[in-house]
Amino acid sequence: MERKPLRIAVVGLGWMGQAHSRSYARIPQLFEDRTYDPVLAICADNMEDRRDMAVNSFGFEEVVADWRDIMDRDDIDVVTCTAPNMLHEEICVAAAETGKHIFCEKPVGGKPEQTVRAEKACRDAGVVTGVGYNYRFAPLVQYLKGLIEDGTLGNITNYRGRFFSMYGSDPLGLLSWRFDIDQSGHGVSTDILSHSMDLAHMLVGPITKVMGHQKTFITERPIPQPGGTHYDRGNPDDPKGPVTNEDYFGAMCEFENGAIGTFETSRSIIGPESQNAFDVYGTKGAANWNLETMNEMGLFLVDDKARGYTTVRGGDRYPYHGNFVPGDANSIAFEDLVTIEDYEYLQAVSAGTKHSASFAEAVDYVSVQAALLKSTETGTWQDVVSLRLD
Ligand SMILES: NC(=O)c1ccc[n+]([C@@H]2O[C@H](COP(=O)([O-])OP(=O)(O)OC[C@H]3O[C@@H](n4cnc5c(N)ncnc54)[C@H](O)[C@@H]3O)[C@@H](O)[C@H]2O)c1
């Protein structure tokens, strides 16, 4: 098969920049039906050791300290934005204006209005967009999507989503960009609630009405030195700075199809370590899934003679799983979901078609987020109004 080279620029070689770069490198070994070959062309990072890593460990052809140096070049097809949140809008708009396709880690913007402006710029430019809602691509989540679409669960009546993480539960965890409203935008409502609600949007449909509640439990943290990760820890005597966005967000909602939902997200809870999980209930059955045990799904079907939840184990009979490992109950992992996402996004770029999730789906989420933020100010239910610009 003739395959088109797709030359990729990665901006920000931290956790997710490295995850996407590894994904691009291994797509050829995992997806024989791909219509392109990814090329790690250039990496931008303002830290020298990350630029060294880009060349010496990842094999990027070139590196630059300033991401703006990528934008005027005409030999780059795709920009992958994995820098801190508040840089995303500027990077996405610059990529769109110079005709480059753009994959942006979530959130597209730290604040709803930034996501909305980035989506409009990319739509006007006609570039193919993607946003990093990687949990959509978990094989068992994809399988469940099919069960909901073909009516196996009946009409969906209830949804319970949560993303409980411990990444901010240690008061000595550093004051990284994530805890600062100027660098990150809002807290968990911008960060992990977007994943939880995106899964609900995909499985159940649009959310029309919301009531929200937010709280910051850890109000100051040790000031970091450059170069660490958001899992690093300070000392009790280190100088501290204020946390300026929320640790917790809770929401009640109604879906367009009449279902009701509740969501809870926290980065400072003790116990659940990366519990991106949901329960979905319909008139003929129910299901549950949790990232921490992502190779299993609970399934309850009313018509089964034996009552109770069955544990469905991941395996190559479900979408994508067999690209990584054959047979039943041989596990795949977090970064495999990023690779599936990257494979699908680059297929869309190569074909010139829409990818899901695109910036349009990111605007769907921030429209809900904006209504939730308003609800926390007024203490009242709010209708979700699309923020999409004409
Ligand atoms: N989809 C997911 O599951 C998931 C998981 C984690 C993070 N994320 C998202 O990925 C993005 C990056 O998060 P991360 O955890 O990889 O962060 P990180 O802090 O580990 O990495 C950020 C990188 O950007 C670089 N950087 C900072 N300023 C820069 C600049 N001006 N120009 C170029 N590079 C710059 C840093 O040096 C660092 O290498 C965030 O938007 C985050 O919300 C998504």
The ligand as an ORCA input file, in Angstrom:
! r2SCAN-3c Opt
* xyz 0 1
  N      -5.518     12.876     27.901
  C      -4.940     12.572     29.051
  O      -5.175     11.515     29.611
  C      -3.968     13.557     29.651
  C      -3.132     13.164     30.711
  C      -2.227     14.104     31.206
  C      -2.165     15.384     30.677
  N      -3.018     15.748     29.677
  C      -2.944     17.107     29.079
  O      -1.719     17.194     28.342
  C      -1.198     18.523     28.425
  C       0.233     18.439     28.930
  O       0.221     17.844     30.215
  P       1.498     17.041     30.755
  O       1.061     16.275     31.944
  O       2.154     16.322     29.618
  O       2.395     18.284     31.230
  P       3.934     18.289     31.557
  O       4.122     19.420     32.511
  O       4.440     16.919     31.901
  O       4.615     18.666     30.140
  C       4.513     19.944     29.560
  C       5.727     20.138     28.647
  O       5.563     21.390     27.985
  C       6.812     22.079     28.016
  N       6.570     23.502     27.897
  C       6.185     24.397     28.847
  N       6.112     25.627     28.326
  C       6.437     25.501     27.005
  C       6.559     26.442     25.931
  N       6.322     27.731     26.114
  N       6.923     25.971     24.709
  C       7.172     24.628     24.535
  N       7.080     23.724     25.507
  C       6.728     24.152     26.731
  C       7.426     21.668     29.354
  O       8.843     21.884     29.371
  C       7.060     20.185     29.403
  O       8.027     19.393     28.744
  C      -2.122     19.293     29.364
  O      -2.964     20.104     28.616
  C      -2.897     18.222     30.110
  O      -4.201     18.646     30.492
  C      -3.890     14.856     29.142
*
